[in-house]
Amino acid sequence: MTPPQGPDWAKAACRGMDVDLWFRTGRTPADQADTRFALATCTRCQIRIECLEDAMREEEGKGYQMRYGIRGGLTKGQRHHLAASRRKAARAAAAA
């Protein structure tokens, strides 16, 4: 089986932007504004899904505390919940 290919980063909406915008803590109003900007940028990105799937592969088996930043238009908490939902669906499919 051929391993999945990563995103074509040259097409990323965030290309050339300050990467720190995607890794704010959200504790200050400025951080929250940067987070909203990053999420809005992801919304219009043509490789958002590929970016998200890349993050999900990299973070597989990791808990909430081992996920960082915004990737593929989702926060670390949203990706943590998505991973849990996918595991639950896989278990249900295996049991059927």
C-alpha positions in Angstrom: 0.0 0.0 0.0 1.2 3.5 -0.9 1.6 5.8 2.2 -0.7 8.9 2.1 0.9 11.9 0.6 1.1 15.1 2.6 -0.6 18.4 1.7 0.8 20.5 -1.1 1.9 23.3 1.2 2.5 25.6 -1.7 -1.3 25.9 -2.0 -1.9 26.6 1.7 -3.7 29.9 2.6 -1.3 30.3 5.5 1.8 30.1 3.4 4.2 32.9 4.2 2.2 34.0 7.3 3.6 34.1 10.8 3.3 30.5 12.0 2.9 31.7 15.6 -0.7 32.9 14.8 -1.7 29.2 14.7 -0.2 28.5 18.1 -1.6 31.1 20.5 -2.8 30.3 24.0 -6.1 32.1 23.7 -5.6 33.6 27.1 -5.5 37.3 26.0 -7.8 39.3 23.7 -4.9 39.6 21.3 -4.4 35.8 21.3 -8.1 35.3 20.8 -8.1 37.7 17.8 -5.1 35.8 16.3 -6.9 32.5 16.8 -10.0 33.9 15.0 -7.8 35.1 12.2 -6.1 31.7 11.9 -9.4 29.8 11.8 -10.8 32.2 9.2 -7.6 31.7 7.1 -8.1 27.9 7.3 -11.7 28.3 6.2 -10.7 29.7 2.9 -7.8 27.3 2.4 -8.0 24.9 -0.6 -5.9 22.2 1.2 -7.7 22.4 4.6 -8.9 18.8 4.5 -5.5 17.5 3.6 -3.9 19.6 6.3 -6.4 18.3 8.9 -5.8 14.7 7.8 -2.1 15.2 8.0 -2.5 16.5 11.6 -4.7 13.6 12.5 -2.1 11.1 11.2 0.7 12.9 13.1 -1.4 13.1 16.3 -2.7 9.5 16.2 -2.7 8.0 19.7 -1.9 11.3 21.4 -4.0 12.8 24.1 -5.2 16.4 24.4 -2.1 17.7 26.0 0.1 16.4 23.1 -1.8 18.3 20.4 -0.9 21.9 19.6 -2.3 24.8 17.6 -4.8 25.1 14.9 -4.4 22.7 12.0 -6.8 22.0 9.2 -9.2 24.6 10.6 -9.6 22.8 14.0 -8.3 23.6 17.4 -6.4 21.0 19.4 -9.5 20.3 21.4 -11.6 19.9 18.3 -9.1 17.5 16.8 -9.0 15.5 20.1 -12.8 15.1 19.9 -12.6 14.2 16.3 -10.1 11.5 17.0 -12.3 10.1 19.8 -15.3 10.1 17.5 -13.3 8.3 14.8 -12.1 5.7 17.3 -15.7 5.1 18.5 -17.0 4.8 14.9 -14.2 2.3 14.1 -15.0 0.2 17.1 -18.7 0.2 16.2 -17.9 -0.8 12.6 -15.7 -3.6 13.8 -18.3 -4.9 16.2 -21.0 -4.9 13.5 
